[in-house]
Amino acid sequence: MYIHIPFCGGKCPYCDFYSVAPTEELCERYGGAVHTELQRAAVSFTPTSINTIYIGGGTPPLLGSARLAALLDRVREQFPVEQGAEVTVEVNPRTVTRELVSVLAAAGVNRISMGAQSGVESELELLGRQHSPDDIRCAADVIHEGGIENLSLDIMLCFPGQTIDTLQQSAELLFSCNPEHISAYLFKVEEGTPFHRNRDSYSFPDEDEAAEIYLAACEIMESAGFCQYEISNFAKPGRESRHNLKYWNAEEYIGIGPAAHGFVDGQRYYYERSLSDFIAQAEAGGAARIPDGSGGDAEEYAMLRLRLAEGLEHRLWQARFGEPLPAELIRRARQLAAGGLVVCDERGVRLTRQGFLVSNAVIAQLVYFE
């Protein structure tokens, strides 16, 4: 299950996620609207047990710790939540307090995902982040001291001015926080953001420089004991994000909140990017879920699985679709393998690290179903 909390204290200049400034009234009404949607989902969707819950944003702590705990209570009231379920809440360093961590831990949260983005002061300023490197360290200490051991940290790669040296500085700060998981996302200039409007003012890494930074990041993470299991994700053994693995395995999940997506009973859906509409519709009986086509077919499954280090496995494909991997896909994989972009063997088809560098192009060439 994914629950979107669309509140943010300020918009970072690179961010195009849907978020609005919180007020006490909005937070209270939104909490009630999500409660309504949880109850509605429990009735309208085929009954299922929940084994991962991810509360993302935005900045979820801005909803208030008590409301976050109440949302988790409502999930458990409406759905059977498996023992040992992975329960994640996103935070920013400056939203972490002892009170927040205490309330979340008591509510069953066992994983925190924190947006660090960089460990270098000047880079944080460039990215418009409101925290400092010391804030990251302090927040990590508070999280661990509060009893939540499974900490994931986000870092950005290949933004203007980043070098391998500053990447190493950031990595050292992250490692000092004792995370179990690190997400290293390639910086992307999204349309409509300040970075996009002012893009001519920045010096972005060229393709070769970006490749060097990405490959260096992979090596730095690996040397510290973090295994790469997806293009942008690294984890200590057994600490992979179980929630995100559901996305990459094309498994079904319930999504709730403005701009949230879901995939249930073979159908994908989403909510409009409007907090006011979501609240008004929920208060009137139910927010509109907009159909977004069917999901989980062979093409979608292949595109998602090829993001994983495991790639497409013969046995899993056979079990899911009742037939072998398509011969055309295998033929193309062998061609790409000659260039070092893909491995094609008795286990299946998977991208190499060099293939990850140009993953969109490689996946587009591989996925061929008619």
VMD Tcl script that draws the C-alpha trace (Angstrom):
set ca {
  {0.00 0.00 0.00}
  {1.17 3.50 -0.84}
  {-0.28 6.59 0.90}
  {0.70 9.99 -0.44}
  {1.06 12.92 1.95}
  {1.15 15.97 -0.35}
  {2.47 18.52 2.15}
  {5.84 20.21 1.83}
  {7.37 23.17 3.63}
  {8.98 24.44 0.42}
  {9.45 23.31 -3.16}
  {12.99 22.28 -4.10}
  {13.98 23.78 -7.48}
  {14.34 20.35 -9.13}
  {11.14 18.76 -7.79}
  {7.99 18.17 -9.83}
  {6.20 15.96 -7.28}
  {2.74 17.13 -6.33}
  {2.82 19.00 -3.01}
  {1.21 21.97 -1.27}
  {1.92 24.03 1.83}
  {0.24 22.58 4.94}
  {-2.22 24.29 7.25}
  {-3.81 22.80 10.34}
  {-7.22 22.72 8.66}
  {-5.87 21.06 5.50}
  {-3.99 18.45 7.51}
  {-7.06 17.62 9.57}
  {-9.35 17.36 6.56}
  {-6.80 15.39 4.57}
  {-6.36 12.88 7.37}
  {-10.13 12.36 7.37}
  {-10.21 12.05 3.58}
  {-7.55 9.33 3.60}
  {-9.47 7.48 6.32}
  {-12.53 7.56 4.05}
  {-10.56 6.28 1.06}
  {-9.02 3.46 3.11}
  {-12.49 2.33 4.16}
  {-13.73 2.60 0.57}
  {-10.75 0.64 -0.79}
  {-11.35 -2.15 1.72}
  {-14.88 -2.53 0.36}
  {-14.34 -1.98 -3.37}
  {-11.13 -3.97 -3.93}
  {-10.73 -7.73 -3.73}
  {-9.73 -8.52 -0.12}
  {-5.99 -8.87 0.26}
  {-3.40 -8.87 2.99}
  {-0.89 -6.03 3.17}
  {2.80 -6.78 3.61}
  {4.31 -3.38 2.79}
  {3.08 0.12 3.64}
  {4.86 3.18 2.30}
  {3.88 6.69 3.39}
  {5.56 9.12 1.00}
  {5.32 12.69 -0.09}
  {5.81 15.52 0.02}
  {7.01 15.43 3.58}
  {4.78 13.09 5.61}
  {5.81 14.37 9.09}
  {4.15 17.70 8.21}
  {0.81 15.92 8.54}
  {1.64 15.48 12.23}
  {2.92 12.42 14.06}
  {-0.44 11.67 15.70}
  {-2.24 11.75 12.34}
  {0.37 9.47 10.77}
  {-0.11 7.00 13.60}
  {-3.89 7.25 13.17}
  {-3.54 6.47 9.44}
  {-1.59 3.32 10.24}
  {-4.21 2.34 12.81}
  {-6.91 2.81 10.16}
  {-4.99 0.66 7.66}
  {-4.89 -2.14 10.22}
  {-8.59 -1.71 10.99}
  {-9.55 -2.03 7.32}
  {-7.00 -4.54 6.01}
  {-5.20 -7.60 7.35}
  {-1.60 -6.43 7.74}
  {0.87 -9.28 7.85}
  {3.13 -9.73 10.85}
  {6.57 -8.43 9.95}
  {5.22 -6.11 7.24}
  {7.66 -3.46 6.05}
  {6.29 -0.07 7.12}
  {8.17 2.94 5.74}
  {7.73 6.68 6.27}
  {9.62 9.31 4.27}
  {11.24 12.17 6.16}
  {13.55 15.10 5.59}
  {16.39 15.63 8.08}
  {14.89 18.73 9.68}
  {11.52 17.08 10.27}
  {13.05 14.34 12.43}
  {12.43 14.76 16.16}
  {12.57 12.35 19.08}
  {8.82 12.73 19.51}
  {8.17 11.88 15.85}
  {10.37 8.78 15.90}
  {8.87 7.61 19.19}
  {5.31 7.92 17.86}
  {6.17 6.25 14.55}
  {7.98 3.36 16.21}
  {5.04 2.81 18.56}
  {2.73 2.82 15.51}
  {4.70 0.00 13.90}
  {6.96 1.94 11.55}
  {10.14 -0.10 11.09}
  {11.80 1.69 8.18}
  {12.60 5.36 7.55}
  {13.54 6.78 4.15}
  {15.36 10.10 4.50}
  {16.19 12.52 1.70}
  {19.82 13.48 2.18}
  {20.58 14.23 -1.52}
  {24.16 15.32 -0.79}
  {26.60 15.49 2.09}
  {28.29 18.66 0.83}
  {27.06 22.02 2.10}
  {27.49 23.91 -1.19}
  {25.67 21.18 -3.13}
  {22.77 21.19 -0.70}
  {22.47 24.95 -1.20}
  {22.49 24.52 -4.99}
  {19.75 21.89 -4.73}
  {17.66 24.19 -2.56}
  {17.67 21.82 0.38}
  {16.88 23.27 3.80}
  {19.22 21.02 5.78}
  {22.96 20.76 6.38}
  {25.29 17.73 6.51}
  {25.16 17.92 10.31}
  {21.35 17.79 10.17}
  {21.62 14.50 8.28}
  {23.92 12.99 10.91}
  {21.79 14.21 13.81}
  {18.56 12.94 12.25}
  {20.10 9.51 11.63}
  {21.22 9.34 15.27}
  {17.72 10.23 16.49}
  {16.16 7.58 14.24}
  {18.50 4.84 15.44}
  {18.23 5.89 19.09}
  {14.44 5.78 18.72}
  {14.59 2.09 17.85}
  {14.16 2.21 14.06}
  {17.22 0.45 12.68}
  {16.25 0.17 9.01}
  {17.29 3.53 7.58}
  {17.36 4.32 3.86}
  {19.07 7.43 2.54}
  {18.58 9.16 -0.83}
  {21.42 10.79 -2.73}
  {21.47 12.51 -6.12}
  {23.98 11.93 -8.90}
  {25.13 14.02 -11.87}
  {23.74 17.42 -10.94}
  {25.62 20.63 -11.83}
  {28.97 20.91 -10.07}
  {29.11 17.40 -8.65}
  {32.46 15.64 -9.01}
  {33.73 12.23 -8.01}
  {35.50 13.91 -5.08}
  {32.29 15.51 -3.77}
  {30.46 12.24 -4.39}
  {33.02 10.51 -2.18}
  {32.47 13.15 0.53}
  {28.72 12.58 0.37}
  {29.14 8.81 0.50}
  {31.37 9.05 3.58}
  {28.72 11.11 5.36}
  {26.01 8.64 4.38}
  {28.06 5.66 5.56}
  {28.66 7.40 8.91}
  {24.86 7.38 9.39}
  {24.79 3.55 9.33}
  {22.05 3.12 6.72}
  {20.82 -0.26 5.54}
  {19.82 1.05 2.11}
  {20.89 3.85 -0.24}
  {19.03 5.15 -3.29}
  {21.26 7.02 -5.75}
  {19.07 8.78 -8.29}
  {20.31 10.40 -11.47}
  {19.46 14.10 -11.43}
  {16.79 14.92 -14.00}
  {15.71 18.37 -15.13}
  {11.92 18.24 -15.04}
  {9.85 20.63 -17.13}
  {8.16 23.41 -15.18}
  {10.75 23.46 -12.39}
  {13.12 26.36 -11.62}
  {16.04 24.19 -12.72}
  {14.39 23.73 -16.10}
  {13.59 27.41 -16.51}
  {17.18 28.37 -15.61}
  {18.92 25.37 -17.20}
  {21.13 27.54 -19.40}
  {22.68 29.01 -16.24}
  {24.07 25.66 -15.09}
  {26.93 23.50 -16.28}
  {25.68 19.92 -16.37}
  {27.99 16.90 -16.64}
  {28.32 15.62 -20.20}
  {27.56 11.97 -21.00}
  {31.09 10.76 -20.27}
  {31.30 12.68 -16.99}
  {27.88 11.41 -15.92}
  {28.92 7.85 -16.72}
  {32.07 8.24 -14.62}
  {30.09 9.57 -11.66}
  {27.48 6.80 -11.89}
  {30.06 4.02 -12.16}
  {32.08 5.56 -9.33}
  {28.95 5.64 -7.17}
  {28.33 1.95 -7.87}
  {31.90 1.06 -6.91}
  {31.83 3.22 -3.78}
  {28.59 1.61 -2.60}
  {29.83 -1.89 -3.37}
  {33.09 -1.34 -1.49}
  {31.07 -0.36 1.59}
  {28.99 -3.55 1.50}
  {25.95 -2.26 -0.38}
  {24.83 -4.60 -3.16}
  {23.28 -3.05 -6.24}
  {19.90 -4.68 -6.80}
  {18.33 -2.08 -9.11}
  {19.59 0.67 -11.39}
  {19.49 3.29 -8.61}
  {19.28 1.21 -5.44}
  {21.81 -0.42 -3.15}
  {21.25 -2.37 0.05}
  {22.93 -4.39 2.72}
  {22.06 -8.09 2.21}
  {18.39 -8.67 2.99}
  {17.60 -4.95 3.31}
  {16.26 -4.32 -0.19}
  {13.12 -2.18 -0.26}
  {10.36 -4.77 -0.22}
  {7.84 -2.11 -1.20}
  {9.71 -0.90 -4.27}
  {10.38 -4.49 -5.32}
  {6.63 -4.83 -5.70}
  {6.69 -2.10 -8.35}
  {9.59 -3.67 -10.23}
  {7.99 -7.12 -10.07}
  {4.74 -5.67 -11.48}
  {2.84 -6.76 -8.36}
  {-0.42 -5.15 -7.32}
  {-0.67 -2.42 -4.70}
  {-3.23 0.04 -3.38}
  {-2.39 3.72 -3.84}
  {-4.22 6.51 -2.02}
  {-3.89 10.30 -2.23}
  {-3.76 13.08 -4.83}
  {-1.40 12.09 -7.70}
  {-1.06 8.59 -6.24}
  {-1.21 5.57 -8.53}
  {-2.48 2.07 -7.77}
  {-2.67 -1.33 -9.42}
  {-5.45 -3.60 -8.15}
  {-7.45 -6.48 -9.64}
  {-5.44 -6.26 -12.86}
  {-6.26 -2.58 -13.42}
  {-4.13 0.51 -12.93}
  {-5.63 3.78 -11.68}
  {-4.59 7.16 -10.38}
  {-5.97 10.17 -8.54}
  {-5.89 13.69 -9.98}
  {-3.12 16.04 -8.82}
  {-5.48 18.17 -6.74}
  {-5.62 18.15 -2.96}
  {-8.79 20.24 -2.87}
  {-10.61 17.89 -5.27}
  {-9.41 14.81 -3.38}
  {-10.67 16.16 -0.06}
  {-13.99 17.43 -1.44}
  {-14.72 14.18 -3.28}
  {-13.74 12.02 -0.31}
  {-15.95 14.08 1.99}
  {-18.79 13.60 -0.50}
  {-18.36 9.83 -0.44}
  {-15.26 8.94 -2.43}
  {-12.42 10.49 -4.41}
  {-12.39 9.72 -8.13}
  {-10.06 6.91 -9.17}
  {-9.22 7.41 -12.84}
  {-8.70 4.18 -14.82}
  {-5.24 3.91 -16.40}
  {-5.49 0.66 -18.34}
  {-4.62 -2.88 -17.45}
  {-1.28 -3.83 -15.95}
  {1.03 -6.73 -15.45}
  {1.24 -7.87 -19.07}
  {4.42 -9.32 -20.55}
  {5.75 -6.06 -21.96}
  {5.26 -4.13 -18.73}
  {6.71 -6.95 -16.64}
  {9.81 -7.12 -18.86}
  {10.38 -3.37 -18.76}
  {10.14 -3.28 -14.97}
  {12.15 -6.42 -14.23}
  {15.00 -5.32 -16.49}
  {15.62 -2.47 -14.04}
  {16.63 -5.07 -11.48}
  {20.08 -6.63 -11.27}
  {18.34 -10.02 -11.46}
  {16.66 -9.04 -14.72}
  {14.36 -11.49 -16.47}
  {14.66 -15.03 -15.16}
  {13.52 -17.96 -17.28}
  {11.83 -19.74 -14.36}
  {9.89 -16.67 -13.19}
  {8.73 -15.84 -16.70}
  {7.56 -19.41 -17.27}
  {5.71 -19.43 -13.95}
  {3.99 -16.09 -14.62}
  {3.09 -16.43 -18.30}
  {3.14 -20.19 -18.89}
  {5.62 -19.96 -21.74}
  {9.35 -19.34 -22.30}
  {10.93 -15.93 -22.72}
  {10.14 -14.73 -26.27}
  {12.67 -15.89 -28.85}
  {12.91 -12.38 -30.30}
  {13.88 -10.97 -26.91}
  {16.56 -13.65 -26.52}
  {17.90 -12.93 -30.01}
  {18.17 -9.22 -29.29}
  {19.74 -9.89 -25.89}
  {22.49 -11.94 -27.50}
  {23.24 -9.10 -29.89}
  {23.47 -6.61 -27.01}
  {25.58 -9.07 -24.99}
  {28.27 -8.83 -27.65}
  {28.59 -5.15 -26.78}
  {28.79 -5.75 -23.03}
  {25.40 -4.22 -22.26}
  {23.53 -7.41 -21.40}
  {24.16 -10.87 -19.98}
  {22.17 -13.65 -21.64}
  {22.68 -17.07 -20.06}
  {20.90 -20.10 -18.66}
  {19.44 -17.99 -15.84}
  {17.90 -15.37 -18.09}
  {18.55 -11.86 -19.40}
  {19.89 -8.98 -17.34}
  {21.60 -5.66 -17.90}
  {25.24 -5.14 -16.97}
  {26.35 -2.02 -15.14}
  {27.31 -0.56 -18.53}
  {23.81 -1.45 -19.69}
  {22.32 0.37 -16.71}
  {24.05 3.54 -17.96}
  {21.86 3.47 -21.08}
  {19.02 1.43 -19.62}
  {16.17 3.20 -21.41}
  {17.68 2.51 -24.82}
  {18.66 -1.07 -23.97}
  {15.27 -1.95 -22.50}
  {13.51 -0.42 -25.50}
  {15.55 -2.65 -27.81}
  {14.88 -5.77 -25.75}
  {11.17 -5.44 -25.18}
  {9.54 -6.68 -28.36}
  {6.19 -8.43 -28.22}
  {3.70 -8.82 -31.05}
}
mol new
graphics top color blue
foreach p $ca { graphics top sphere $p radius 0.5 }
foreach p [lrange $ca 0 end-1] q [lrange $ca 1 end] { graphics top cylinder $p $q radius 0.2 }
display resetview
